[in-house]
């Protein structure tokens, strides 16, 4: 063994193993936090459905109140006007909103559908 080589002492090895175990524990804790089931979490969005005469009225209401405070139908109009175009491509926001309203979908259900089955979102246009 030469002078430039370093051998790890038992104490250094135990310290290194303890640090690795701590990182693994921290990573597991983060994974557990990411997988928390929030189905029993209190609802922060209004539970009463507000009905709008049209997509434009719902979109205007959503833009006025903002996404954080909008009721579910107005939030869905905001979703159809913005993120849905990136998720589903060339669909008509108004027709998708109308179809989702006829199927009595929530914004969360529509977002999940857009993430999992783009063709089903496209089919909402023709209801």
Secondary structure, DSSP 8 states (H G I E B T S, - for coil): --TT-----HHHHHHHHHHHHHHHHHHHHHHHHHT---TTS---S--S----SSHHHHHHHHHHH-TTT--HHHHHHHHHHTHHHHHH-S--HHHHHHHHHHTT--HHHHHHHHHH-HHHHHHHTT-
